[in-house]
Amino acid sequence: MKIESLIVAVLLACAVPVGAAESQVEYSPYAGRDYPTSVYWGDTHLHTAVSVDAGTMCTVGQEDAFRFARGEEITTTHGLKAKLGRPLDFLVLTDHAEMYGLMPRLKAGDSDILSQEKGKRWYDMLQTGDHDTIFAAAMEIVASLSKKDPPLKADAVVKKSWQAYTGLADQYNEPGRFTTLIGYEYTTMGGDNLHRNVVFRGGAALANQTVPFSQFDSQNPEDLWTALDAFQKRTGGEVLAIPHNGNLSNGRMFSVNKFDGKTPYDTELATLRARLEPIYEVTQIKGDGEAHPMLSPNDEFADFDTWDKSNLNGTEAKTPDMIKAEYAREALKTGLALEDKLGVNPFKFGMVGGSDAHTAMAAVEEDNFFGKHSGVEPEPQRWEHLVIEAPTPEFSIYGWQQAAAGYAAVWATENSREAIFDAMKRKETYATTGSRMTVRFFGGWDFGDADIKTRYLARVGYSKGVPMGGDLPKRSADRAPSFLVAAMKDPMSGNLDRIQIVKGWLNTDGTTDEKVYDVAWSGEREPGADGKLPSVGNTVDVENAIWADTIGAPELNAVWRDPDFDPDQRAFYYARVIEIPTPRWTAYEAKRFGIKMSDKVAMTTEERAYTSPIWYTP
């Protein structure tokens, strides 16, 4: 063909007639996607030297925290070199609101602090160089934060520290590569842990229109919600709060009563909580909070990294009646009952994980775990060091009891503040105990076996149903809901054992119930007469801290239809994905230092993921 003819043919092909596009078949399966196609990994709960408790232990600062999370190497408090195996996609630094930034400015001799008698005394004690004197000052400073009133007039210190942080967060925010969401932790009630991480959608320009709301403003989380709601109305910005660590609240995190412990929730308060707290931190260093064996006796995976002896500081023993208001699954069930009564579900939350590390390092990989605080950095005997010293010794927490957890996984349209915040708000999130497995979960009425065979699973999921965090569409036919679930292993962790769907529902008499269904699993196993699936096995060589992926599967998927569906019952469903056993951080530690730990120390773990639920309303 002559060059002139070729040019004419190309020009004619490019001249698409008006209206022709509507009649053409879409060829590319990736064209026109407006739904999330990537999962982003981050930590929504990390402390640095700006937090008073961490600052007394000389933890590294906020800039190093950002650098570490995005994949750079830093030096720890004790001089160790540290780096993540894989960078994170986003990070929320949540330093304590109470006396925000006190320690760095106290050590630097800030004039606003030294002008006050107590501040000058603390400064002089820290300058002595005497270990006992410095320790006494640190303990006095930390203890002062549990009082109702602040120990110092520190408004100027807090404001300067907060604005220095928000500016640093803006500096390190790189949309598309590494996102820094601005946040802080509201730390209230001392031992009865009712803490919240507050996260802003915007940058410094928005966050600087306020300062962190602390327990010195109010110990009542309801006042925090009111303040955040007022902030949104005043600024036009958006903010959310993430409750965490309910397992140490001694029955207060998911109480059916208000903060006073006597007045039942009303519709107004339930609405406010549901709007401002769309997600919950279900797992972290201080134990796992998905389920408890007392509440879920038929769930063989319910007893996982359980901390259930006392409240946070070990000042009050745990009693069985407290457990009901501390764990995510039970709270989701309680929410169904409250919704039936109030018309609003205050506990309609999605799932995320966080570290709560006070080391400035979001390092929860089992082979790279740096612990709760700098006092338990890796060393031969840290497994038996005190992490939390309680007045009653039996409630103290030792190094080996720390859980190397967790991370927040977010399905978002891009790696940016706005997209990640919006995904959290709509609950399109899931939690893991540190592994980075990929999990999809959709619910609808029309999923069939053929849908799981496509490699365009998300397109099917969004077109025929709702993703994790959503509400099932109104039922239009006489059928049970169906769910599309798929999981792919973390290439740096173990194969997958099974996928389960956890269902909770409200009975007609006002009681609640639950059931765990195995919906996909590896190998040729079959459920026994009791309906339970046999164990996947265990290939861990504890002595050498290695395992073999000769069991389990690299990916699992299923379409599952609820066989026990009652159209008149409120219900929720979420997916739980469990890996085969792999070495726990304690096994890596024993191998690394050539030590023998007590027989009571667990040496293997079964990493897992918890998706946000999907709800059904009659």
CORRA-V207200 format. One record per run of one state. SS is the DSSP state (alpha for helix, beta for strand, coil for the rest). FROM is the first residue (numbers start at 0). TO is the last residue. If there is no record, write none. Layout:
[[SS | FROM | TO] [SS | FROM | TO]]
This chain:
[[coil | 0 | 1] [alpha | 2 | 13] [coil | 14 | 18] [alpha | 19 | 22] [coil | 23 | 36] [beta | 37 | 45] [coil | 46 | 50] [alpha | 51 | 54] [coil | 55 | 60] [alpha | 61 | 68] [coil | 69 | 72] [beta | 73 | 74] [coil | 75 | 79] [beta | 80 | 81] [coil | 82 | 88] [beta | 89 | 92] [coil | 93 | 94] [beta | 95 | 95] [coil | 96 | 100] [alpha | 101 | 106] [coil | 107 | 109] [alpha | 110 | 113] [coil | 114 | 115] [alpha | 116 | 125] [coil | 126 | 129] [alpha | 130 | 143] [coil | 144 | 153] [alpha | 154 | 171] [coil | 172 | 172] [beta | 173 | 173] [coil | 174 | 176] [beta | 177 | 185] [coil | 186 | 194] [beta | 195 | 199] [coil | 200 | 202] [alpha | 203 | 206] [coil | 207 | 219] [alpha | 220 | 234] [coil | 235 | 237] [beta | 238 | 243] [coil | 244 | 244] [alpha | 245 | 247] [coil | 248 | 255] [beta | 256 | 256] [coil | 257 | 262] [beta | 263 | 263] [coil | 264 | 265] [alpha | 266 | 275] [coil | 276 | 277] [beta | 278 | 283] [coil | 284 | 285] [beta | 286 | 287] [coil | 288 | 308] [beta | 309 | 309] [coil | 310 | 315] [beta | 316 | 316] [coil | 317 | 318] [alpha | 319 | 322] [coil | 323 | 326] [alpha | 327 | 341] [coil | 342 | 348] [beta | 349 | 352] [coil | 353 | 355] [beta | 356 | 357] [coil | 358 | 364] [alpha | 365 | 367] [coil | 368 | 371] [beta | 372 | 372] [alpha | 373 | 375] [coil | 376 | 380] [alpha | 381 | 383] [coil | 384 | 384] [beta | 385 | 387] [coil | 388 | 391] [alpha | 392 | 394] [coil | 395 | 395] [beta | 396 | 397] [alpha | 398 | 400] [coil | 401 | 405] [beta | 406 | 411] [coil | 412 | 415] [alpha | 416 | 424] [coil | 425 | 427] [beta | 428 | 431] [coil | 432 | 436] [beta | 437 | 443] [coil | 444 | 447] [alpha | 448 | 452] [coil | 453 | 455] [alpha | 456 | 463] [beta | 464 | 466] [coil | 467 | 469] [beta | 470 | 470] [coil | 471 | 480] [beta | 481 | 487] [coil | 488 | 494] [beta | 495 | 505] [coil | 506 | 510] [beta | 511 | 520] [coil | 521 | 539] [beta | 540 | 540] [alpha | 541 | 543] [coil | 544 | 544] [beta | 545 | 545] [coil | 546 | 551] [beta | 552 | 552] [coil | 553 | 553] [beta | 554 | 560] [coil | 561 | 569] [beta | 570 | 578] [coil | 579 | 580] [beta | 581 | 582] [coil | 583 | 583] [alpha | 584 | 592] [coil | 593 | 602] [beta | 603 | 604] [coil | 605 | 606] [beta | 607 | 610] [coil | 611 | 612] [beta | 613 | 615] [coil | 616 | 617]]
